[in-house]
Amino acid sequence: MQLLILVLFTYIIKDYFAEINSAYVYDPFGCGKALEVIDGVAIYVVLVIFLATLIRSVFGFGEALVAVPLLALWIPVRTAAPLAVSISVMVALIIVIQDWQHVEFRSAGGLLASTIVGIPLGVLLLTYGNRRVVTAGLGLVILAFALHALLRRRVHELQAGNLPWLLGCGFCAGILGGAFGMNGPPLAIYGAMRRWSAHRFRATLQGYFLPASALGSGGYFFAGLWRSEVTRYFLLSVPCALVAILLGGFLNRRLRADAFVRYVYAGLVVVGVVLLLQAARL
């Protein structure tokens, strides 16, 4: 299925690549060096998108730690953020189409609904709160929870009907998303405590990210942030992103449930450390 989608996407966008290449090969003003820089940046962007998409495809989350921070080293954040969100929409859409039967739509819907409620609070924290204190606090909470889960032999397992945890994790995801653009950690905590298989974990989180990222992408478009640079980098990144989805799905299906949960908590440890480092730099 993934191979079929890869071939289909590549066929659809081949004409766009021909147009892009012709536009950038022509150099009437002798700007060869500038074009070399553009080409180098484009290669860097594609590599970052490949890495971020691979992480997302294997674990279902985590690309937020890679995509925008690394992209922003070479391209403006006003370009990097819409690009990352547009890739997120594509990744989620492909995985949901392929693995829709593994998506827990009820859980994804509950998480999304409570996320929408939490986003305004996150925006308020970003606008009026002490960013260093908030970032450090969130980092400590995520780090402490993940270490606790890794060090204990068995973590409490949530049942499907546990609404307080479902809505609470979604609400916290909204706060994190509004303040930092990082929804993933609370969702990962919920999925890990539900003891979902790697396949179900990945699929259900994409069921959440698809509408959430689509709303974010629409917001960038109406805010006038979707520019020609975003379109160009997106089209250049699509083939490598599709390969990363294919490879990530292959790896995801070979992860045992118990090992996958430990990988998720290890990833949350990284998230907590990164937040603490960011707080120290503020």
C-alpha positions as CSV (number, residue, x, y, z in Angstrom):
1,M,0.0,0.0,0.0
2,Q,2.8,2.4,1.0
3,L,4.7,1.6,-2.2
4,L,1.6,2.3,-4.3
5,I,1.1,5.7,-2.6
6,L,4.8,6.5,-3.1
7,V,4.5,5.8,-6.9
8,L,1.3,7.8,-7.1
9,F,2.6,10.9,-5.4
10,T,5.8,10.8,-7.4
11,Y,3.8,10.7,-10.6
12,I,1.6,13.5,-9.6
13,I,4.4,15.9,-8.7
14,K,6.8,15.2,-11.4
15,D,5.6,18.1,-13.5
16,Y,6.0,20.5,-10.6
17,F,9.7,19.4,-10.2
18,A,10.3,20.0,-13.9
19,E,8.9,23.6,-13.5
20,I,11.0,24.2,-10.4
21,N,14.2,22.9,-11.9
22,S,13.7,25.0,-15.1
23,A,13.1,28.1,-12.9
24,Y,16.3,27.7,-10.9
25,V,18.6,26.5,-13.7
26,Y,18.2,29.7,-15.7
27,D,20.7,32.3,-14.4
28,P,20.6,35.4,-16.7
29,F,22.4,37.6,-14.1
30,G,25.3,35.3,-13.4
31,C,24.1,34.5,-9.8
32,G,25.7,31.1,-9.8
33,K,27.0,31.3,-6.3
34,A,23.7,32.4,-4.9
35,L,22.0,29.5,-6.7
36,E,24.5,27.1,-5.3
37,V,23.6,28.3,-1.8
38,I,19.9,27.8,-2.6
39,D,20.6,24.3,-3.8
40,G,22.6,23.6,-0.6
41,V,19.9,24.9,1.6
42,A,17.3,22.8,-0.3
43,I,19.3,19.6,0.2
44,Y,19.6,20.4,3.9
45,V,15.9,21.0,4.2
46,V,15.1,17.7,2.4
47,L,17.5,15.8,4.8
48,V,15.9,17.4,7.9
49,I,12.4,16.5,6.6
50,F,13.5,12.9,5.9
51,L,14.8,12.5,9.5
52,A,11.8,14.2,11.1
53,T,9.4,12.1,9.0
54,L,11.2,8.9,9.8
55,I,10.9,9.6,13.5
56,R,7.3,10.4,13.2
57,S,6.6,7.3,11.1
58,V,8.3,4.9,13.5
59,F,7.0,6.3,16.8
60,G,4.0,8.3,15.8
61,F,5.3,11.6,17.3
62,G,8.6,13.4,18.1
63,E,9.2,15.2,14.8
64,A,8.6,18.6,16.5
65,L,11.9,18.2,18.3
66,V,13.7,17.8,14.9
67,A,11.9,19.7,12.1
68,V,11.4,23.3,13.0
69,P,14.5,23.7,15.3
70,L,16.8,22.3,12.6
71,L,15.1,23.9,9.7
72,A,15.3,27.3,11.4
73,L,19.1,27.1,11.4
74,W,19.0,27.7,7.6
75,I,15.6,29.1,6.6
76,P,13.3,31.6,8.4
77,V,10.9,30.3,11.0
78,R,8.1,31.9,9.0
79,T,9.0,29.4,6.3
80,A,10.0,26.4,8.5
81,A,6.8,26.3,10.6
82,P,4.3,26.1,7.7
83,L,6.6,23.6,5.9
84,A,6.7,21.3,8.9
85,V,3.0,21.5,9.4
86,S,2.3,20.7,5.7
87,I,4.6,17.7,5.9
88,S,2.8,16.6,9.1
89,V,-0.6,16.7,7.3
90,M,0.8,14.6,4.4
91,V,2.3,12.0,6.8
92,A,-0.8,11.7,8.9
93,L,-3.1,11.4,5.9
94,I,-1.0,8.6,4.3
95,I,-0.8,6.6,7.6
96,V,-4.5,7.0,8.3
97,I,-5.4,5.9,4.8
98,Q,-3.2,2.9,5.1
99,D,-3.9,1.9,8.8
100,W,-7.4,3.3,9.4
101,Q,-8.6,0.0,10.8
102,H,-6.0,0.4,13.7
103,V,-7.1,3.9,14.6
104,E,-9.0,4.3,17.9
105,F,-11.2,7.1,16.5
106,R,-13.0,7.5,19.9
107,S,-9.7,8.2,21.7
108,A,-8.4,10.4,18.9
109,G,-11.6,12.4,18.9
110,G,-11.6,12.9,22.7
111,L,-7.9,14.0,22.6
112,L,-8.6,16.4,19.8
113,A,-11.7,18.0,21.4
114,S,-9.9,18.6,24.7
115,T,-6.8,19.9,22.9
116,I,-8.9,22.6,21.3
117,V,-10.0,23.7,24.8
118,G,-6.4,23.7,26.0
119,I,-4.8,25.7,23.2
120,P,-6.0,29.2,24.4
121,L,-4.4,28.6,27.8
122,G,-1.2,27.7,26.1
123,V,-1.3,30.9,24.0
124,L,-1.9,32.9,27.2
125,L,1.1,31.2,28.9
126,L,3.2,32.0,25.8
127,T,2.0,35.7,25.8
128,Y,1.9,36.6,29.5
129,G,3.7,33.8,31.5
130,N,7.3,33.6,32.5
131,R,8.6,31.5,29.6
132,R,11.6,30.2,31.4
133,V,9.6,29.0,34.4
134,V,6.9,27.5,32.3
135,T,9.4,25.7,30.0
136,A,11.4,24.4,33.0
137,G,8.3,23.2,34.8
138,L,7.0,21.3,31.8
139,G,10.4,19.8,31.2
140,L,10.6,18.6,34.8
141,V,7.1,17.1,34.8
142,I,7.7,15.2,31.6
143,L,11.2,14.1,32.6
144,A,10.0,12.9,36.1
145,F,7.1,11.0,34.7
146,A,9.1,9.3,31.9
147,L,11.9,8.3,34.3
148,H,9.4,7.0,36.8
149,A,7.8,4.8,34.1
150,L,11.2,3.6,32.9
151,L,12.4,2.7,36.4
152,R,9.3,0.9,37.5
153,R,8.7,-2.6,36.3
154,R,5.1,-2.0,35.5
155,V,3.2,1.2,35.0
156,H,-0.5,1.6,35.7
157,E,-2.5,0.5,32.6
158,L,-5.4,2.8,31.5
159,Q,-8.7,1.3,30.4
160,A,-10.5,2.6,27.3
161,G,-13.3,4.3,29.2
162,N,-11.0,6.4,31.5
163,L,-12.3,9.9,30.5
164,P,-10.3,11.9,33.1
165,W,-7.0,10.7,31.6
166,L,-8.2,11.0,28.0
167,L,-9.4,14.5,28.4
168,G,-6.6,15.5,30.7
169,C,-3.9,14.4,28.3
170,G,-5.7,16.1,25.4
171,F,-6.0,19.3,27.4
172,C,-2.3,19.3,28.3
173,A,-1.5,18.6,24.6
174,G,-3.4,21.7,23.8
175,I,-1.5,23.8,26.3
176,L,1.8,22.5,25.0
177,G,0.7,23.0,21.4
178,G,-0.4,26.6,22.1
179,A,2.7,27.5,24.0
180,F,5.4,25.6,22.2
181,G,3.9,23.9,19.1
182,M,4.6,20.5,20.8
183,N,1.5,18.5,21.2
184,G,3.1,15.1,21.3
185,P,4.3,14.3,24.9
186,P,0.9,14.1,26.6
187,L,-0.5,12.1,23.7
188,A,2.5,9.7,24.0
189,I,1.9,9.4,27.7
190,Y,-1.7,8.5,27.1
191,G,-0.9,5.9,24.4
192,A,1.8,4.3,26.4
193,M,-0.4,4.0,29.5
194,R,-3.1,2.4,27.3
195,R,-0.4,-0.2,26.4
196,W,-1.3,0.2,22.7
197,S,0.8,-1.9,20.2
198,A,3.3,0.1,18.2
199,H,1.0,-0.2,15.2
200,R,-2.1,1.1,17.0
201,F,-0.2,3.8,18.8
202,R,1.2,5.2,15.5
203,A,-2.1,5.0,13.7
204,T,-4.2,6.5,16.5
205,L,-1.9,9.5,17.0
206,Q,-2.1,10.2,13.2
207,G,-5.8,10.2,13.5
208,Y,-5.3,13.0,16.0
209,F,-2.6,14.8,14.1
210,L,-4.4,14.9,10.8
211,P,-7.2,17.3,11.7
212,A,-5.0,19.2,14.2
213,S,-2.2,19.8,11.6
214,A,-4.8,20.6,8.9
215,L,-6.2,23.3,11.1
216,G,-2.7,24.6,11.7
217,S,-1.9,24.6,8.0
218,G,-5.1,26.4,7.2
219,G,-4.2,29.0,9.8
220,Y,-0.8,29.6,8.2
221,F,-2.5,30.0,4.8
222,F,-5.0,32.6,6.0
223,A,-2.3,34.4,7.9
224,G,-0.4,34.9,4.6
225,L,2.5,32.7,5.7
226,W,2.1,30.1,2.9
227,R,4.5,31.5,0.3
228,S,6.3,30.3,-2.7
229,E,9.3,29.1,-0.7
230,V,7.1,26.9,1.4
231,T,5.6,25.3,-1.7
232,R,9.0,24.8,-3.3
233,Y,10.5,23.1,-0.2
234,F,7.4,21.0,0.3
235,L,7.5,19.7,-3.3
236,L,11.2,19.0,-3.1
237,S,10.7,17.1,0.3
238,V,7.8,14.9,-0.8
239,P,9.8,12.0,-2.4
240,C,12.2,11.7,0.6
241,A,9.3,12.0,3.0
242,L,7.4,9.2,1.3
243,V,10.5,7.0,1.5
244,A,10.8,7.8,5.2
245,I,7.1,6.9,5.7
246,L,7.7,3.6,4.0
247,L,10.9,2.8,6.0
248,G,9.3,4.0,9.3
249,G,6.2,1.8,8.8
250,F,8.5,-1.2,8.1
251,L,10.4,-0.5,11.4
252,N,7.2,0.2,13.4
253,R,5.7,-3.2,12.5
254,R,8.8,-5.0,13.9
255,L,8.7,-3.4,17.3
256,R,7.4,-5.5,20.2
257,A,4.8,-3.8,22.4
258,D,6.8,-3.9,25.6
259,A,10.0,-2.6,23.8
260,F,8.0,0.1,22.0
261,V,6.6,1.5,25.2
262,R,10.1,1.8,26.7
263,Y,11.2,3.6,23.5
264,V,8.3,6.0,23.9
265,Y,9.3,6.8,27.5
266,A,12.9,7.1,26.5
267,G,11.8,9.6,23.8
268,L,9.9,11.5,26.5
269,V,13.1,11.7,28.6
270,V,14.7,13.4,25.6
271,V,11.8,15.8,25.3
272,G,12.1,16.7,29.0
273,V,15.9,17.3,28.7
274,V,15.4,19.4,25.6
275,L,12.8,21.6,27.4
276,L,15.2,22.1,30.4
277,L,18.0,23.1,28.1
278,Q,15.7,25.5,26.3
279,A,14.7,27.0,29.7
280,A,18.4,27.4,30.6
281,R,19.0,29.4,27.4
282,L,16.1,31.8,27.9
